[in-house]
Amino acid sequence: MFTDAYDAANTIIGMQESNDAHIREALDVLTPPAVWGWAVMEDAMCLSTPAHILQTTYPSLAQKFLDLVAKTIDNINTTPGPVVRRAVQALTRFWPVLISGCIVEDPNNSAWRKMYETTLALSRDLMKLSETLEDPAMQVHLVKLLEVEAVMFSTPSPTGDVPGHGIVNLNRIPDPHPYMNRAELARRSDVAKNQLINLLPESDNLRMCNVSFITGIISSLVYLMSIRPQFCGQILDKLTDWFGVINSSEQALSQSQLEIVSKSLRIMLLHLYTLRHMAPYAEVLSNTLDSLGGSDWEAWQERQRYEKRKMRAREEEMARRAQRQQQQQQQPTGPSEDGVARDESMRRDRSASVHAGQKRLVNLVEDEDEEYQARMLEENAKRVRLDEAGEATAGGIQADGRGTGAKTQQALENDKAMEAEVRAAVNAGPFRVQPTANLSNDEREQLIVDAMQRIVISSKSVENFITYNRLQGFNGMSIQQNPADAAANRGQIGSTELGARSTLPNGLSTNAGVLEDSVLLLVRMISNCYIMYSNTAITSAKPEGAGLTPRWAELHKCIDSVLETIKESPRTRYSLAIMTLYELWLAVVTTDPYLKQMPESPGYEYSAQALYLRWCEQIFDAIIKCSVETTIAQIQAQIVPDMAANDPSAPVPPQAPAAAAPPTTDRLVLDFILDAPHVPPEYLKKLEVCMLKPETATLGFWTIEKAIEMRPPVFRAGLSILLSHSASHNRATRIGCIRAVKKHYMGSSESQSIEMTARASLKIGVKEANAKVEQFKAELERIKSTEATTPEEVAKREADQAALKQRGDSEVDLALAIHGEILLALCTRNVELLRAVFDEFVAGSALVKRSLMRLIVPLVRSQSAVLGRLMPVVAQFPEGSEDLAIRVIKTLALEGTAGGASRELVQSVFDMQKTRNLDARFIAAVANGLNRAEALEWIGKIVNLLDGKEITASIIKDFFIQVTMSGTGRPSALSPVELLVALHNNLGSEVSEEKAEAAIVLYAKASRDGATPAFNSNQFTVAINQLLAQNTIPPLVLKTVEIQHSVKNVAAGPAVSTLDNLVKKKFWEMGDKMTRAVSHGLAVFLPGTLALTKNIPRKPLKKIIAMEPRLSRAIYDYAMKMPPRDQDHYKWLIKQYKK
């Protein structure tokens, strides 16, 4: 695994287009064996010499790790920043481990020398880099490296109570040493210390704005003073001078930043002041804190003064008590006159002090010092118990002197023998274990057998202890509880009584922690047994595991019962579970470092790996079960108050909260995945049981989302689970999984797999939706075919049809949402995926297409700001998906910043129309972004789209509304009057009279919200007047007058006035179309137009009557009502009727 990760990372270092997630993952794999491997494994071999394979393998692994870090730093300008920071952090952790190895290993070992020289050169380069680097995030890691070198290569304090005395220091390096020069390393310590001080930003340094970086440097300097107190004076002087400069400079830090830095510095120095080994420097620290000031230092000083006053008062009170006791012992029994007088005097003094408003200091001590009172009560209780035990022992000896005397004598003899044995062991010199290298194979095997027997015996003792404590807990409960309550609380007793840990002052655990200690020691015995067995198998000539299989089976069987105590209460014993797994994993990596053993390997069933996986799986199952139960309990606790509020008669628990807090996501499962040394990725599938229930769905996908983000080995398995549930019928589960997949989509190596899954999911959704459409069509035909004779049956059949259509729309929408939301969500990160939606749109039925057009609107709205990425995809829509492309363009136009389509969008649509020769519907979609010239140019082509279908009519009406709508800082392309005039003058010859008349009807019926008319009758009147004032009057104006009268419910007066105007303009000279239009208008608005016929010459009048025969009888009747002298204009018509 180590080598594979190294090879994978080594190929992409320095590549600018590489995925930094791969390199970070490789460094995560490479770092632990290099930093942790040698030190831990050497401790594991404490009973024998380190394994030969470990001694020969570790230097090569560490050298590969160093090579990878060196390449990363050499290519620092082309390698992603997080990877470089990870490399510096890993090198910082490796540096002390390497120095420790160089000290204890053979000085002539060339492998260790090479690693030392490589790391030394790398640290020099990084130290130089810290002087010029401007990246605060990188500087934080470089500061840590400087801190480690300043501590590691300096001389420790002569006092023995300095914390961190076990770390590497200059005194531990032998002098002389073949390749480690102590003088050179001491100079490196001084340089690192000075560099830390110099990194403090000055007033003209841009890095000073990063408060985290400044506090990081201060923290490193304070830590350096705590480990090496001899540097205290120098560093404090530099820190004080620096803070004075920063505090006095107006342009250095803002007030809030200065407060943060000042508070951090005060708190760190105050903590340093309280350390015992810093007492020689207390005066210097006190002066520095006085100069810095602040409430923290003043509060701490006040607290110290208060404690001193309390101590003095306590001492004085104890002295007075001792004096009173001595006086009482000297006085004779019975009250004396002097004693009565003294008591009376004390009472008077106490009464006078109370009336004076004073409080006795004794009361202050006794009332406020609760710790002191508790300690005194504890001591008295112990004294009473000891006295009672002594009395009972004395009584027993008197009752049975001979038996008790013999037992007492035997106990005394045993104590003497024990003391002699301990004295002999102490005086015998250091304890040494016989090296196992000198043992024969049979002796080694016997050691393993003995170790197994001890484990079996120990496991039985632990099991008996668990059983005994359970019985003790149950018996204690049964005294005060009935059997039902005791049975209900058994799990709680087992988890709290046995799981709680407390520690005495001497460092030993109380009985509450014995269980955890015993289980942990038992697991360590098992781990050591496996390590010993591994060494024996390497050096033995016998086949591995020969003759030990029955014993391994017995060992596994006996310790499985111990596992139950963890499984029954995994939350309480979580720390114990993690520690046991780490102990078992140590045995795994020691016996099989490369994890080559497979389930089909011989002897795998009883290997350390099999034991670890079995324990890990069972603990993981128990943790999931516990977390699910906790989550459901939280939800039920949330529901109970709501039910009580809805039902006044329901009993309300006493002191119930008014409103329960919303349940939080339980972290137990996530903590286990992150804390366990190894979790097989396939274990994440066990969380699917959470995602199947709505109550625990959030627990499932939240845990997996965080796990794949923070633990790379489970990334692929967790992502697969999230993808499989991204089409869940539970919306909360589906949205949560989609959000997690989207978060890891672009930066993941599984991007192609995610895209393929999303495309396939949408294809499945379209297929299911088409099937549902066919199913609903058959059902609709069945309903239509049912006989309905009565009005009630007809109404019921129509209602059933409407309900079925509504249910069909909702189910089709749901099917597409379930399977298509993940692809639409990914489109926000990669717009190219929108092509898949266009492809599936072509394959859908009409109902499916309408549903897809509704589903895509939120996505398009979210992408309205990135037209440069979206429009090239829309421009390449496949044949048959024109409606979807129009919907996308229309949505973008409505989401414009100024209330209309941007010029970028309009120009893109024009280019697309020109390139692909598209119809005018695409131009109509951006009507609110057209200018006046463009609107007049395209109005005829848009009106020419009319084909008698409702959907086309809706497009035309929407175009009329949008083209006359203005936005913020943007005037409309046409006013309503200009639009109506354009419908008469700018349609062109390609538009027929029927379509023109239909367009004017749509203009009159257009509404903005389904109720409010978009255009009023006054706008009609103004437009008609403008048309009549033109030199060339279009005949369509009379149809417009008729539409205004019929649609807008306007009286006939304006229409008659328009006809009169045309008569005055001699309409008969304007052509046959105008004459036919006037004749139709005269007939429509009868009888108000009869008077106009007197002004029409005879010849045009005959022509009008011939075009509109119904005028003939009306005009004849009108003429016959005239006086004879006025009938001359109609004589020809009267003669015609008389004949």
N, C-alpha and C positions, 0 to 999 in steps of 0.2 A: 504493500500500500504506500509506504514511504517513497520507494523508488518510482512508482507510477506517478505519484503526485509531483515529484521532482521533474520527471521527464515532461509532464504536461505543462508545468509552469515555465520550464527553461526555454520552451519554444516560442513563447509569446512575450517575454520580457523585452521592453523597448519598442514594441509595436504600438503605434498611436491608435490604430483602429481595433486593438485587441479588447477583449472583454475583461475589465479589471476584476469582475466577480470570480473568474477562473483563478487568477493569481492569488487573490485573497484566500480563496478556498484552499489552494495548494499550500500557502504559508500557514494556514490554520492546521493543516495536516503535518507539515514538516516541523513546526516549532516544538510541540510537546516532546517528541522523542529526543530532540537535540537539547532542550533545556532541562527536561524533567527526567529523561531516561536514565542517565548514568547515576545521578545521585540517589534516586529512589531504588533502582535495581541493585545498586551496591548495598544499600541498607537491607534489602530483602535477602541478600546472601550473607547476613551477619553470622549465620551458623557455620558457614564454610567460605572458601574462597570464591570470588565471582566466577560465574560460568565462563568457560573459554569462548563460547560463541559471542557472549556479550562483550568481552574484552577485545575481540577482533572485529566485531561488527560496528560498535558504537563510533569509533573515530571516523570511519568512512561515511556513516550517516551524518555526523556533525559536519564533516568537511563539505558534503553536498549541500547541506543547509547554508554554510558560509558562502559557497560559490553562488548560490541563488541570491543571497543578500547582496553580495558584491556586484553582481550583474544589475540588480535592481538600482543600486546607488549609482553605478556608472552611467546608467541610462535614466537618470533622474528627470531629465527634461522631457523625455518622451514616454515615461511610465506614469500611469495615473497616480494622483496624489495619495489616495487611500492606501495603495499598495506600498508606496515608499514609506509612509508612516508606519504601516504594519511591519515592514522590514526593520526599521529602526527600533521599534518597540521589541521585536523578537531578539534583535542583537543585544539590546540592553539587558534582557532577562538571561541571555546566554553567557554574558561576560563573567559574572561571578561564578557560575557553574564551571566554566572553562578554567578559571584561575584555581578553583578548588581541585579540579582534576589534575592540573599541572603540578600542584603541590604534593598530592598523594601518590601520583603515578611515577613510574620509572623516569628519572630526568633525561635518560638517553633515548627515550621513545621518540622517534622522528615524527610520528603521526601527531602526537600532542604538541610538539614544537611547531609544526606547520600550522596547526589550528591557532596557536597562540600568536604567531607572527601575522597570520591573515587578519585575525580580529584586531590586533594592535594597529595595523595599517588602516583598517576600516574606521576605527574609532578616531584616528588622527584626521582622516578626511572629513568625518562628520564634525569634528571640533572646529576645523577651518570653515566648514559650511555654515556653522552656527553664527559666524561673525558677519556673514553677508546675506543670509537668507531672510526674505521679507514675509514668508508665509507663517502667520502665527500658529496655525494648526500643526505645522511641521515643527515649529520651534518648541512646542510643548513637549514633544517626544525627545528632541535634542537636549532640552533642559534636564530631563530624567536621566539621560545618558551621562551628562556632565555631573549630576548629583552622585550617580553610582561610582564614577571614577574618583571624584573628590573624597568619598568615604572609603572606598576600597583600597586606594593606594596611599593612605595616610596612616599615621601611627595612632593607636587607640589611647584613650585616657588611662592614666595609671589607676584610677578608681575602679573598683570591681562592680559597681552597681549601675554602670552605664547601660541603657537599653540597647539591644542589638549587638551585644558583645560576641555573639556567635557568628557574625558575618565575617566575610573575608577582610583581612587588614594586612598592612605592610609587615607586621611582626611575624605573621604566619609563613611568609615566604622565606625559605632558607637562604642564608648568605654565606658563601657564594652559591649561585645557581647557574647551571650551564647556559640558560638563555633568558632568564628573567633578571634584569638589572634593577636592584632595589632603589638605587639613586635615581635612575631614569624614571622609574615609576613614581617616586616621590615628587619629582619635578612635574610629572603629569598631573598629580593631585593638586599642586599649587596652581598650575595653569587652568585646570577645570574649575577650581574655586574662584579664581580671578575672572574667568570667563562668565561664570554665573553672575558675579557682581556687575560685570560690564554689560550684561544683557538687560539690566534694568533700564527701561527706555527713558531718554532725556526729553526735554520739552520740545525738541525739534525732530523727534523720532516718530514716524508714522505708526509704528507698532504699539505705541502707548495707548491707542484707542481701544485695544483689545484687553478688557479688564481680566478675562480668564487667563490670558497669557501672563499678565503682571502678577496676579495672585499665585499662579503656578511657580514663578521664579521665587517669590517670597516664601512659599511653602517649602521649596527645595533648600533655600538658605537656612530657614529655621530648623528643618530636619538635620541639616549638616551641623548646626550648632549643638543640637541635642545629642548627636552621635559623637562628635568631636568637640567637646567644650573648649579646647584650647583655641579654636577659631572664633570664639564668641566676641572678644573685644574688637577684632578687625572687622568682622561682618557687621556688628552692631553700629560701628562708626559709619561705615559705608551706607547702611540702611537709613540711619538718621539723617545724614547729609542729603541723600537722594530724596527722602520724603520731604525735607525742608524745601528743596528746589522745586519739586513737583507742586507742593502746596502753595508756594508763592507765585508760581507762574500762572498767568491768566489763561494762556492758550494751551496748557498741557492737558488737563483733564476737565471734563464737565463736573458740576457739583455732585451729581449722582454717582459718577464714576469715582470721584475722589472719596465719597463716603464709603463705597464698597471696598476700595483698596485700604482705606484707613481702618475700617472695622476688621477686615481680614488680618491686617498686620497686628492690631492690638490683641485680637483673640489668640493668634499664634504665639506671640511673645508672652502673653499671660500664661498660656499652657506651659511654655518653656520655663517660666519663672517658678511654677509649682512643682517641677521635677526635683527630686531629692538630690541627684548628683550635680545639679546646677547651683547648689548653695554657694560655692565660692564666687559665683558671678551674679549673685542676687542683687548686689548694690548697683552693678552696671545695668542690669535689666530693669531695676526699679527706677533708675534715673531716666532710662529710655522711655519707659511707660509713662513716667510723669511728664516728659516732654510731649508725648503723643496725646495724653489726656484721654478723655472718653469716659462714658458711664460704666463700661465693663470694669476697668481698673479701679474706679472709685467704689463701685459696689463690692468688688472683691475685698478691697481694703477694709471697708466698713464691716463686712462679714467677718473678717479676721479679728477685728477689734471686738466685735460682739462675742465671738467664740472665746477670746481671752477673758472677757468679763465674766462669761458664764463659768469658765474654768476656775477663775479666782473665787467666785461666789460658791462654787461647789466645794472647793478646798476649804474655804472658811466654814461652810456649813458642816462638813465632815469633821473638822477640828472641834466645832462647838458640840456636836453630837458625842464625840469621844470624851470631851470634858464633862458633859452632863452624865454620861454613863459612869465615868470614874467617880464622880461625886455621889451618884445614887448608890454605887457599890459601897462607898465609905460611910454613908449615912445609916443610922439604925432603922429598923422596920417600923412603919407607922408614921403618920404625919406629925411633924413637929411644928411649933409655932413659927420658927424661922422659915420652914418650907412653905407654910400657908401664906406667910407674908410675901415670900418671893413669888409664889404663883399669882397672888393678887396684884403684885407690882407688874408682872409680865402682861397680865390681862389688861391692866390700865394702859400700859405702853402700846399694846396692840390696838386698843380702841382709839387711842389718841392718834396713832398713825393713820388709821382708816378715816377718821374724821378730817384729817389734814389732807386727804387725797393722795396719800402715798401707798405704795404697794411693797410688801416685804420681799426682799431679795430671795428669801428661802422659798416662798411660794412661786416666785419666778422660775427658780431652778427646778422645783418639784413638779410644777405644772407643765412647763414648756419642754423640759428635757425628757420626752417620752422614751427615747432610746435608753437613757440611763435607768428609768423605771422598769422598762421591760427586761433589761439585763439583770437588775436586782431581783425581780420576780423569778426569773429563770434560775438564778443561782440558789434562791431559797427553795424552789421546787426540787432542784437536784439534791440539795442538802436533806430535805425531808424524805425523798425516796431512798437515799443512802442510809439514813437513820432507820427507816422502816425495814430495809433489807437487812441491816445489822441486827435489829431486834428479832426479825424472823429467824435469822441464822442462829442467833444465840438460843432462841426458844427451841429450835430443832435439835441443837446439840444437847440441851438439857433433857429433851424428851427421849432421844435415842442416842445416848452418848457413845455407845460402842460402834454402831454402824456409821454414824457421821464422822467419828474420829478416824475410822479406817479410810473413809473416802477423802477426808481432809489430808491425811498423811500421804495418800497416793497422789493427790493433786500437787502437794508440795514437792514430792519426788519428781513428778513429771516436769514441774516448772524448773527445778534445778537441772534436770537433764537437758531441757531446752536451752537454758542459759549457757550451759557448758558447750552445747553444740554450736550455738551462735558465736560464742567467744572463740571457739576453735576455727570457725569459718572466717571470722574477721581477721584473726592472726595468721591465717594460712596464706595470705598474699592475694594477688588478683585472681579472679575466677577465669579459667581458660577452658574452652571446649575443645575436645579432641578433633583435629582436622579430619573431615570426612574423606579427604583424598587418600588417607592411609588405610581406609577400611576396604575389606574385600567385598565382592558382590553379594555374597550371602549375608554378610554383616549389614550392608546397606539395605537389603531387602527386609532383614529383620527389624531395622530401624523404622522402615515404612510400616510394617505390620504393627509394631508397638504404637506408632503414632496413630494408626487407624483405631486401635483398641482404645487409646486414650480419648479419641474423639467420640467414639460410641458411648463410652462411660460418661463423658462430660455432657453429651447431649441428653442422656437419660436424667442426669442431675438437673439440668436446666428445665427439662420437661416436668420433672417432679416439682421444681420450684414454682413453675407457672401454675400447675394444678393446685398447689397449696395456697398460693396467693388468691387464686380465683375463689376457692372454697372459703378463705378468710373473708373476702369481700362479700360473698353471698350470705354468709352467716351474720356478718355485721348488718347487712340490709334487712334480713328477716326479723331482726329484733324490733325494728321500728316500722317496717312496711309489711303490707299483706303480700302474699305470694305473687299476685298479678303485677303489682308495682315492682317487686324485686326482679321478676323475669324481664320486665320492660327495661329495667336499668342495668342489666348485666353487661351489655356492651359498653355502657358509660363507665361502670366500675372497672372493667378490664382495661379501658383506655386511659383512665385518669389516674387510678391508684398505682398501676404498674408502670405507666408511662411517664409520670411526672418525675423530674430530676431536681434534686436539691443537693447542695454541697456544703459540708461542714467547714469550719475555719481551718481544720488541719488538711483539707484537700481531698478527703475521702468522701465517696458518695454515700448517701443514706440508703435505707432499704428501698426507697422508691426508685432508685436508679440501678439497683443490683441486676435487674433483668436485662437492661440494655448493656451493661458491662459484660455480663456473662454471655449474651448472644454474640457480642462483638469479639470477645476472646475466643469463643468457639469457632467463629468464622475465620479468625486469624490462624487458628490451629489447622483448619482445613486448607487454607491457602498455603501455609508452610509445608503441609504434607504433600500437596501437589508439586510444589517447587522441588522438594527433596526427591520425590518420585521422578521428576523430569531429569534431574542430575544423574540419578541411578540408571535410568533408561539409556542415557547417553554413554555412560562408561561401562555398562554391563554388556556381557556377551549374550545374555539370554534375550529371547524375543520380548518385545515391549508388552507389559501387562500380563506376562505369563504367571498363572496361578493366583493372581490378585483380583480377578473379576468378581468372584463372590464377595470378597471383602469390600470392594468398591460399591457393589449393590447394597450391602448392608449399611455402609456409611451414608449413601444417598438417602436410603429409606429412613434412617433414624433422624437425620437432620431436617427432613421435610416437615416433621411435626413441629420443629422449632419455628419454621417459617410461618406457621399459622398465627402465631402471636403478632406478627407484623401485618398479616393480611386482615386480621379482625379489626384493626384500628390503624389504617395506613396514614391518616392525617396526624394523629398524635405521635406515631412512631416513624414519621417521615425521615427525620435525621438518621435514625438507626438504620432504616432501609437503605439510604444512600451510602452510609458508611460500610455496611455489609457488602453492597454491590461493588464498591471501590476495592475492598479487600479481595473479593473474588476475581475482579478484573485484573488485579495485580498478578494473581496466579495465572490468569489466561495469557497475558502479554509476556510473562516470564517463561512459561512452558511452551508457548507457541507464538513467538513475536510477530511472525508474518501471517498468522491466522490461516495457515494452510489446511488445517483439519476441516474436513467436510462431514456432513451427516452420514455419508456412505463410507467414511474411513473406518477401519477396524478399531474398536475400542472407543469410538466417539461417544457412545451412550453414557459412559462414566468419566468423560474427560472434564477438565475444569471449564471449558467453554460451554459444554452441554449443561453443566450445573449452573453456570452464570445465566445462561439464556432461560433456563427453567425458572429460576428465582426472579429474574427480571420480568418475565412474562406474567407470572402469577402476581407479583407486586403491582405491575402495571394494570392488570385486570381489576385488582382490588381498589386501586386509586381511581380508576374510571368509575367504578360502581359508587364509591364514596362521593366523588365529585358530582355525579348525576343526582344522587339522593340529596345532596346539599342544595343543588340548584333548584330541584323541584320543591324542596322545603321552603326556600326563599320565595318562590312564586306563590306557593300556597299561603305563606304569611302575608304576602301582598294582597291576595284575593280576599282573605277573611275580613279585614276592615271594610272593604267595599261591599261585601254581602250584608254585613251588619248595618251599613248605612242605607242600603236599599230595602231592608226588611226591618222595620222598627221593632217588631216583636222578637227578633232574634236576640239571644243573650249576648251581651257585650262583656268581654273579659275585664276585670278590674284594672284601672290605670292603663287602658289600651291607648296607644297613640292615635292622634286624630288622623294622621295619614302616614302610611308606611313608606319607608324610603324605597326607591327602585332597587331591585336586586342587582348586585355587581357580579361580573363574570368570575367564576372560581378559578384560581391560578394553580391548583394542586397538580393537575395533569401536565400543564405547561412547565411548571417547575421541575417535575420529574424528568421530562424529556430533555430539559436543558442541563440538569444537574447530574443525571446518571452518566457513568463513564462511557457506556455504549448502549444505544437503543437501536435495534434492527429497524430499518425503515418500514418493513412490512407491518410492524406493530401499530403504525398509525391507522391502519384499516380498522382497528378496534374502535376508533372514534366514530365510525360510521353509525354505530348504534345511537350516538347522541344526535346525529343529524337527521335521523328518521322521525324524531319527535319534535313538535314545535316548541315544547318547553325547554329542551336542551340543545336546540339547533345552534343557538349563539355560542354556547360552550364549545361545540364541536368545531365550527369553522373558525372561531376566534383563536382557539388553541392551535389549530393547524397553521393558520396564517402567521402567528407569532413564531411557531416552531420552525417553519421553513425559512423565516427571515433571520433567525438567530442561531440555527443549527444546520449548516450546509449539507451534511450527509443525508438528511431526511428530506431534502428539497424536492427531489423528483417524485418520491412516493407521496408526499403531502400535496404536491401540485396535481398529481393524478387524481387524488381523492376530491380535491376542490373542483377539478374539471368535471368529474363524474356527477357531482351534485350541483353544478351550475345550471342544470336543467331540472331542478327539483320543483315539484308542484307547490311546495311551501315557499312563498315569496320571500320571507325573511331569510331562509336558508339560501335561496337562489341569489338574492342580492348580495348577501355576505360573501358567498363563494366567488361571485363575479368580481366583487371589489378586490378580494385578495389576489385573484388571478391577474387582474388588470394591473395591480401594483407591481407584480413581478414579471410582467410580460416583456417589456422592452429590454431590460438588462439581463435576461435569462438565456441560458443556452437551449432552453426548451421552447423558444419562441415559435419555431416552425411547427412543433407538435401542438402548441396551443392554437395556432391558426387553423391547422387541419381539423382539430376537434371542434372549433367554433363553426367552421364551414360545414362540417358534417352535421352538426347540431341544427343549423338553419335548414339544411336540406331535409332533415327528418321532420322538422316543424312544418315546412311547406307540404311535404307528402301527407302528414297527418291532417293538416288543414284541408287539403283537397279531398281526402277521404271523408272528412266530416261534411264538406259541402255536398258531395254526392249523396251522402246519407240523408241530409236535410232536404235535398231536392226530392228524393223518393218519398219522404214523409210528407212534404208539401203537396206533391201530386196526389197522394192518398187522401189528404184532407180536402183538396179541391174536388176530387171525384165523388165525395160523399153527397148524397141527395139532401137537398134543403128546400122544402116546400113552403113552410111558414116563415114569416119575417123573423121570428125568434131563432129559428134554425139557421137562416142566412146570416144573421148577426153573430151567432155563435161560431159559425164556420169562418167568418172574416176575423173574429177575435183570435181564434186558434191559429190562423195563418200569420197574423201579426205577432203573436207570442212566439211562434216557431221561428220566424225571421229574426226576432230580437235575440232569442236564445242561440240561434246559429251564428249571428254576428259576435256575440260574447264568447262562445266556445272557440270560434276561429281565432279571435283576438288572443285568447288565453293560450292556445296551442302555439301560435307564432311567438308570443311573449316568452313562454317557457323555453323554447328552443332557440330563439333568435336574439334574446337580450345580451348574451355573452358576446356575440359577434358585433352587435351595435356598440357595446361598451368598449371593445377593443378598437373600434374604428376611431374613437377619440384619441388613441395613441398612434394608430397607423391608418390613415385615411384610405390607403390603397385597398383595404379589406372591403370598402364599400362596393367594389366591383362584384363581390360575391352576392350582395343583396340585389343588385341589378340583374345578375344572372338568374337567381331564383325567382325574381319577379316575373320573368318571362314565362316560367313554368307554372305559375299559379293561375287559378281560376279568377273570374272577375271579383268574387267576394274576397278571395285571398289577396288580390292586388289592392283592393280598397283597405284591407286591414294592414297590409305592409306600409301603405302610404300614411296611415295614421301612426303606425309604430315608429316610423323613421323621423317624425317631426322633432322630438326632443333632441335627437342626435344632431340634426342639422342646426338647430338653434344653438347648441353648444359650440359648433364649429363656424359660426357666422363671422368670427374675427380672423379666420385663417382661410380666406377665399383663395389665396394663391396655392394652397395645397388641395383644396376641395374641388375647385372648378375643373382642373385638368382631368380628374377622375369622372366627374359628371359629364364632361364633354365627350367621353368615349363610351357612353351608355350603349348597350346592344340594341338591336332592332327589336321592337316589341315592348320596350320599357320606357317609352316616351312619357307616359303619364307619371311615372315615378320621378323622372328627371324634371318634369315641370313642377311637381310638388316640391322637390328640393329647391329649385330656383325661386318658386313663390315664397317658400318659408324664409329663404335668405333675404328676399326683398322686403318682407314684412319686419325682419329683425334689423333693418338698417339703423345706423346711429342717429340719423336725422329724420326718422320716420319714413324713410323711403329707401329704395335700392341705391347702392353706391354706384358711382360711375365705373368703378372697376368691375362690378358685377354686370352692369348694363353692357359694357364693352365686351366682356367675356361672352355674354349671350349673343351679341351681334356677330362676333367672330365664329361662334359655334354654328349659328344659323347660316352664315355665309359658307362655311366650310362643308357642312353636311346638308345644305339646302333644306332646312327644317321649315315647318309651317309657322304661321303667325301666332300660334298658342304660346310659344316660347317668349315672343316679344310681349304678349299680353301679360305674362307672369311678372315682368319688371315694369309694369305701367307706371308705378309710383316713382320711377327713377328716370323716365323719359323727359326730354325737354320738348318745347312747343313744336319745333320742326320735325322731330322724330315722331311725335304723336300724330301730327297731321299726315305724315308720310305713310304710317302704318295703319291708320284707322280704317281705310278701305279694305285692306287685306284681312284685318281682324273681323270686320263685319261680314266679309265674304265666307267666313268659317261657318256661318249659320246653316244648319242642315236639318232643322226640325227636332233635334234631340235636346232634352232638358239640360244635359251636362254642358253642351255647347252654349246654350242660352245663359247658363250661370257664368260661364267664362266671359261672355260679352258684357253682362251686367257688372261683374266685378271689375272689368277693364274700365267701364264708364266711371265707376266710383273711384278707383285708384288714380286714374289720370286727372281727376278733378280735386284730388286731396292734397293739401299742403302739409309741410312738416316744419320742424324747428329750423328756422333759417333757410328754408327751401320752399319757394312758391310752387304752386301746382302747374303742371304742364298746360292745362286748359281750364278755363272757367266753365261752369255749367252752360252758360249761354254760348260760349265759343264752341263747346263740344256739340251742342244742338245745331248750330250753324254749320259746323264742319260735316255733320251727318247729311246735310243738304248739298254742300258744295265740294267736298273732298273725298267722296267715296270712289269716284272713278267710274269708267265705263264697264268694268268687270263685274260690278255689283248690280244685281237686278233690282227692279222696282219693288218686288216682293220682299227681298232681303232688306232693302233700305227701309221700307215701311215696318218690317219686323224689328229692325234695330231701334226705330223711334218708339215703338211700343215698349221694348225692353227698357229704353231710357225713361219712359214715363212710369214704369212699374218698379224700377230699381229701388231698393231699400238698403239701409246700412246695417240694421240689426234685425231684419225680418219684420219690422213694424213701422219704423220711421222712414218716410219717403226720402230718397236721396236728392230729388229735384222737385221744386214746387211749380205752381201754375204761373207765378210771376215771371220765372225764368223762361217759360214757354212764350209768354206775351212779349218779352223783350227780344227774344230771338226771332219771333215772327215779324216784328216791326223792322228788325235789321234786315231780314230777308226781303221784305217788301220795299225797302229803301234801295236795294241793289239795282243796278242797271239790268241785270238778267235775273229774273225771278224764277227759281226752280219750281216746277209744278208740284213737287212733293210738299210744298208749304201748306197746300190745302188739306193734304192728308194729315199733316201735323196738327192743323186746326181741328180736324175731326177727332184725332186722338186726344187732344187736350180736352175737348168737350166730353168725350166718352169715358176716359180714364180718370181725369182730374175733376170730373163733375162740374165743369165750367158752363155757365149759361151760353145760349146761342148768340148773344149780342156780339161778342168779339168775333165770332165766325162770320156773321152777317157784315160786320164792319170790314173784315178782310176781303170778302167778296166784292163789297162796294168799292173798295180801293182798287181791286183788280179791274173792275168795270171802268173806273175812271182812267186807268192806265191802258185801256183798250186791249184787254187780254186776247181778243180774237186776232190780234196782230202778232201774238207771241208763239204761235204754232198750234198744231192739233193737240199736242200733249197738254198744253195749258187749257185749251178749249174743253177737252174731255174732263180735265180736273175741275174746271169751273162748273160744267154741267152737272157733275156728280155732287159738287158742293151745294149747288142750288137745289138739287133734289133732296139732299140729306137735311138741310135746314129749312125746309118748307114749314109753314107758309111765310116765315119772316123774310124770305128772299124774293117773294113775288114782286115786291115794289121795285126791285133792282132790274127787272126785265124791261121796264119802261125806257131805260137808258141804253139798252142793247139794241143795235140796229137790226132791221128785219132779217137781213141775210145771216148774220151770226146767230140770231135767235132761232131761225129755222134749223141751223146746223146743231145748235144745242139741243133742241127738241128731238131732232133725229137721233142724237147720241144718247139722250136720256128720255125715252118715250113717256115716262110717268109725269114729266113736266107738262105735257100737252094738255091733259084734262085740267090740271091745277091752274095753268095760265088761262085757259078758256073760261073756267068758272070765275077767276079773278077779273077777267075783262068784261064778262056779262054783268058784273055788279057795278061797273063804271057807268057814269052818265054817257049818253050817245056821243056827245061831243068829244069825249076822251077815248073813244074806242077805235079811232082811226089807226093807231099803231098796231092793233090786233085784228083788223078787218079780214085779213087773209086767213087767220086762224078761225075767226067766227064763220066765214063763208065755208071753210073746209068742214066744220062741224055741222052746219046746216045742210050741206049736201049729203 
